[in-house]
Amino acid sequence: MPLISIKALPFDPQIEIDSALKSLSEKIAIQCQIDREHIMITWEWLSYEHYVHHGAVVDKQQQGSHPVLIELIAPNYYSHDNIKFLMELIATDISSNLPINRNNIFISYTPAYSEGIYDQGHVVNWEDNY
């Protein structure tokens, strides 16, 4: 696990994001030594009526406002350095593969706790493994 949820306004011109998401998944798997089966990434397009930044509503993704919003959910046993590394990796890979300025990416981290995740048919307890 990590779970990465990305939200952005539509791009102009419109682009496909599947290869960028596959690239991000691959980079995380390699750099963090995590099996791909444990990496989940979602992308959601925001409607322009549903995103205000600097008091403004726009209809397309901007480079200097309306940051791409990324939520990272990862186990609470990851160190601060691991989380910082993962956030930098996400920002670098997304900005390298999509027309997104690295300075216009906002990432927040939410820790996931043992017995606070339901996956593969059961509540996950990773404290028994440490």
CYANA upper distance limits for C-alpha pairs under 8 A (distance plus 0.5 A):
  1 MET  CA     34 ILE  CA      8.43
  1 MET  CA     38 HIS  CA      5.00
  1 MET  CA     39 ILE  CA      5.73
  1 MET  CA     40 MET  CA      7.66
  1 MET  CA     74 ALA  CA      6.72
  1 MET  CA     75 PRO  CA      7.70
  2 PRO  CA     38 HIS  CA      7.33
  2 PRO  CA     39 ILE  CA      5.85
  2 PRO  CA     40 MET  CA      6.92
  2 PRO  CA     72 LEU  CA      7.44
  2 PRO  CA     73 ILE  CA      6.15
  2 PRO  CA     74 ALA  CA      5.08
  2 PRO  CA     75 PRO  CA      7.78
  3 LEU  CA     39 ILE  CA      6.70
  3 LEU  CA     40 MET  CA      5.27
  3 LEU  CA     41 ILE  CA      6.36
  3 LEU  CA     72 LEU  CA      6.43
  3 LEU  CA     73 ILE  CA      5.57
  3 LEU  CA     74 ALA  CA      7.03
  4 ILE  CA     40 MET  CA      6.71
  4 ILE  CA     41 ILE  CA      5.17
  4 ILE  CA     42 THR  CA      6.83
  4 ILE  CA     70 ILE  CA      7.30
  4 ILE  CA     71 GLU  CA      6.21
  4 ILE  CA     72 LEU  CA      5.22
  4 ILE  CA     73 ILE  CA      6.88
  5 SER  CA     41 ILE  CA      6.32
  5 SER  CA     42 THR  CA      5.32
  5 SER  CA     43 TRP  CA      6.58
  5 SER  CA     44 GLU  CA      8.26
  5 SER  CA     70 ILE  CA      6.09
  5 SER  CA     71 GLU  CA      5.64
  5 SER  CA     72 LEU  CA      7.16
  6 ILE  CA     41 ILE  CA      8.12
  6 ILE  CA     42 THR  CA      6.51
  6 ILE  CA     43 TRP  CA      5.23
  6 ILE  CA     44 GLU  CA      6.67
  6 ILE  CA     68 VAL  CA      7.63
  6 ILE  CA     69 LEU  CA      6.21
  6 ILE  CA     70 ILE  CA      4.96
  6 ILE  CA     71 GLU  CA      7.04
  7 LYS  CA     43 TRP  CA      6.33
  7 LYS  CA     44 GLU  CA      5.29
  7 LYS  CA     45 TRP  CA      6.29
  7 LYS  CA     46 LEU  CA      6.83
  7 LYS  CA     68 VAL  CA      6.48
  7 LYS  CA     69 LEU  CA      5.59
  7 LYS  CA     70 ILE  CA      6.90
  8 ALA  CA     43 TRP  CA      8.42
  8 ALA  CA     44 GLU  CA      7.17
  8 ALA  CA     45 TRP  CA      5.83
  8 ALA  CA     46 LEU  CA      6.05
  8 ALA  CA     61 GLN  CA      7.23
  8 ALA  CA     67 PRO  CA      8.00
  8 ALA  CA     68 VAL  CA      5.39
  8 ALA  CA     69 LEU  CA      6.90
  9 LEU  CA     45 TRP  CA      6.09
  9 LEU  CA     46 LEU  CA      5.34
  9 LEU  CA     47 SER  CA      7.01
  9 LEU  CA     48 TYR  CA      7.15
  9 LEU  CA     59 ASP  CA      7.65
  9 LEU  CA     60 LYS  CA      6.00
  9 LEU  CA     61 GLN  CA      5.19
  9 LEU  CA     68 VAL  CA      8.14
 10 PRO  CA     14 GLN  CA      7.23
 10 PRO  CA     45 TRP  CA      6.70
 10 PRO  CA     46 LEU  CA      7.59
 10 PRO  CA     47 SER  CA      8.37
 10 PRO  CA     59 ASP  CA      7.99
 10 PRO  CA     60 LYS  CA      5.68
 10 PRO  CA     61 GLN  CA      6.12
 11 PHE  CA     15 ILE  CA      7.01
 11 PHE  CA     60 LYS  CA      6.11
 11 PHE  CA     61 GLN  CA      5.76
 12 ASP  CA     60 LYS  CA      6.81
 12 ASP  CA     61 GLN  CA      7.82
 17 ILE  CA     21 LEU  CA      6.83
 17 ILE  CA     98 LEU  CA      8.17
 18 ASP  CA     22 LYS  CA      6.72
 19 SER  CA     23 SER  CA      6.58
 20 ALA  CA     24 LEU  CA      6.69
 20 ALA  CA     93 ASP  CA      8.48
 20 ALA  CA     94 ILE  CA      7.31
 20 ALA  CA     97 ASN  CA      6.11
 20 ALA  CA     98 LEU  CA      7.43
 21 LEU  CA     25 SER  CA      6.67
 21 LEU  CA     41 ILE  CA      7.50
 22 LYS  CA     26 GLU  CA      6.67
 23 SER  CA     27 LYS  CA      6.62
 23 SER  CA     93 ASP  CA      8.09
 24 LEU  CA     28 ILE  CA      6.67
 24 LEU  CA     90 ILE  CA      7.35
 24 LEU  CA     93 ASP  CA      6.60
 24 LEU  CA     94 ILE  CA      7.60
 25 SER  CA     29 ALA  CA      6.65
 25 SER  CA     36 ARG  CA      7.34
 25 SER  CA     39 ILE  CA      7.09
 25 SER  CA     40 MET  CA      8.28
 25 SER  CA     41 ILE  CA      7.92
 26 GLU  CA     30 ILE  CA      6.71
 26 GLU  CA     36 ARG  CA      7.72
 27 LYS  CA     31 GLN  CA      6.32
 27 LYS  CA     89 LEU  CA      8.39
 27 LYS  CA     93 ASP  CA      8.38
 28 ILE  CA     32 CYS  CA      5.97
 28 ILE  CA     33 GLN  CA      7.93
 28 ILE  CA     34 ILE  CA      7.58
 28 ILE  CA     39 ILE  CA      8.45
 28 ILE  CA     86 LEU  CA      8.09
 28 ILE  CA     89 LEU  CA      8.04
 29 ALA  CA     33 GLN  CA      5.77
 29 ALA  CA     34 ILE  CA      5.10
 29 ALA  CA     35 ASP  CA      6.27
 29 ALA  CA     36 ARG  CA      6.18
 29 ALA  CA     39 ILE  CA      8.09
 30 ILE  CA     34 ILE  CA      7.43
 32 CYS  CA     86 LEU  CA      8.43
 34 ILE  CA     38 HIS  CA      7.36
 34 ILE  CA     39 ILE  CA      8.09
 35 ASP  CA     39 ILE  CA      7.77
 46 LEU  CA     50 HIS  CA      7.13
 46 LEU  CA     51 TYR  CA      7.63
 47 SER  CA     51 TYR  CA      7.68
 47 SER  CA     59 ASP  CA      8.07
 48 TYR  CA     57 VAL  CA      6.89
 48 TYR  CA     58 VAL  CA      6.27
 48 TYR  CA     59 ASP  CA      5.22
 48 TYR  CA     60 LYS  CA      7.71
 49 GLU  CA     57 VAL  CA      7.20
 49 GLU  CA     58 VAL  CA      8.44
 49 GLU  CA     59 ASP  CA      8.34
 51 TYR  CA     57 VAL  CA      6.83
 51 TYR  CA     58 VAL  CA      8.42
 51 TYR  CA     66 HIS  CA      8.01
 52 VAL  CA     56 ALA  CA      5.84
 52 VAL  CA     57 VAL  CA      5.52
 52 VAL  CA     58 VAL  CA      8.35
 52 VAL  CA     66 HIS  CA      7.80
 53 HIS  CA     57 VAL  CA      7.38
 53 HIS  CA     65 SER  CA      7.26
 53 HIS  CA     66 HIS  CA      5.91
 54 HIS  CA     65 SER  CA      8.05
 61 GLN  CA     66 HIS  CA      7.44
 62 GLN  CA     66 HIS  CA      6.65
 62 GLN  CA     67 PRO  CA      7.99
 63 GLN  CA     67 PRO  CA      8.18
 63 GLN  CA    100 ILE  CA      6.93
 63 GLN  CA    101 ASN  CA      6.22
 63 GLN  CA    104 ASN  CA      6.65
 64 GLY  CA    101 ASN  CA      8.31
 64 GLY  CA    103 ASN  CA      8.28
 64 GLY  CA    104 ASN  CA      6.56
 65 SER  CA    104 ASN  CA      7.15
 66 HIS  CA    104 ASN  CA      7.92
 67 PRO  CA    104 ASN  CA      5.12
 67 PRO  CA    105 ILE  CA      5.51
 67 PRO  CA    106 PHE  CA      6.42
 68 VAL  CA    100 ILE  CA      8.40
 68 VAL  CA    104 ASN  CA      6.93
 68 VAL  CA    105 ILE  CA      5.36
 68 VAL  CA    106 PHE  CA      6.54
 69 LEU  CA    105 ILE  CA      6.85
 69 LEU  CA    106 PHE  CA      5.60
 69 LEU  CA    107 ILE  CA      6.70
 70 ILE  CA    105 ILE  CA      7.94
 70 ILE  CA    106 PHE  CA      6.50
 70 ILE  CA    107 ILE  CA      5.11
 70 ILE  CA    108 SER  CA      6.93
 71 GLU  CA    107 ILE  CA      6.15
 71 GLU  CA    108 SER  CA      5.50
 71 GLU  CA    109 TYR  CA      6.52
 71 GLU  CA    110 THR  CA      7.94
 72 LEU  CA     87 MET  CA      8.38
 72 LEU  CA    107 ILE  CA      7.46
 72 LEU  CA    108 SER  CA      6.52
 72 LEU  CA    109 TYR  CA      5.25
 72 LEU  CA    110 THR  CA      6.71
 73 ILE  CA    109 TYR  CA      6.36
 73 ILE  CA    110 THR  CA      5.35
 73 ILE  CA    111 PRO  CA      6.26
 73 ILE  CA    112 ALA  CA      6.79
 74 ALA  CA     78 TYR  CA      7.82
 74 ALA  CA    109 TYR  CA      8.03
 74 ALA  CA    110 THR  CA      7.21
 74 ALA  CA    111 PRO  CA      5.88
 74 ALA  CA    112 ALA  CA      6.04
 75 PRO  CA    111 PRO  CA      6.02
 75 PRO  CA    112 ALA  CA      5.09
 75 PRO  CA    113 TYR  CA      6.56
 75 PRO  CA    114 SER  CA      8.24
 76 ASN  CA    111 PRO  CA      5.18
 76 ASN  CA    112 ALA  CA      5.87
 76 ASN  CA    113 TYR  CA      6.12
 78 TYR  CA     82 ASN  CA      6.29
 78 TYR  CA     83 ILE  CA      7.01
 79 SER  CA     83 ILE  CA      6.86
 80 HIS  CA     84 LYS  CA      6.65
 81 ASP  CA     85 PHE  CA      6.50
 82 ASN  CA     86 LEU  CA      6.60
 83 ILE  CA     87 MET  CA      6.63
 83 ILE  CA    109 TYR  CA      8.30
 84 LYS  CA     88 GLU  CA      6.66
 85 PHE  CA     89 LEU  CA      6.58
 86 LEU  CA     90 ILE  CA      6.64
 87 MET  CA     91 ALA  CA      6.71
 87 MET  CA    107 ILE  CA      7.40
 88 GLU  CA     92 THR  CA      6.50
 89 LEU  CA     93 ASP  CA      6.53
 90 ILE  CA     94 ILE  CA      6.51
 91 ALA  CA     95 SER  CA      6.51
 91 ALA  CA    102 ARG  CA      6.69
 91 ALA  CA    105 ILE  CA      7.27
 92 THR  CA     96 SER  CA      6.52
 92 THR  CA    102 ARG  CA      7.35
 93 ASP  CA     97 ASN  CA      6.70
 94 ILE  CA     98 LEU  CA      6.37
 94 ILE  CA    100 ILE  CA      7.73
 95 SER  CA     99 PRO  CA      7.02
 95 SER  CA    100 ILE  CA      5.47
 95 SER  CA    101 ASN  CA      6.36
 95 SER  CA    102 ARG  CA      5.83
 96 SER  CA    100 ILE  CA      8.40
100 ILE  CA    104 ASN  CA      7.40
100 ILE  CA    105 ILE  CA      8.18
101 ASN  CA    105 ILE  CA      7.71
112 ALA  CA    116 GLY  CA      6.87
112 ALA  CA    117 ILE  CA      7.44
113 TYR  CA    117 ILE  CA      7.52
114 SER  CA    124 VAL  CA      6.78
114 SER  CA    125 ASN  CA      5.29
114 SER  CA    126 TRP  CA      6.01
114 SER  CA    127 GLU  CA      6.77
115 GLU  CA    123 VAL  CA      6.09
115 GLU  CA    124 VAL  CA      5.69
115 GLU  CA    125 ASN  CA      5.43
115 GLU  CA    126 TRP  CA      8.23
116 GLY  CA    123 VAL  CA      7.65
116 GLY  CA    124 VAL  CA      7.71
117 ILE  CA    123 VAL  CA      6.26
117 ILE  CA    124 VAL  CA      6.11
118 TYR  CA    122 HIS  CA      5.99
118 TYR  CA    123 VAL  CA      4.79
118 TYR  CA    124 VAL  CA      6.39
119 ASP  CA    123 VAL  CA      6.82
119 ASP  CA    124 VAL  CA      7.05
126 TRP  CA    130 TYR  CA      7.63
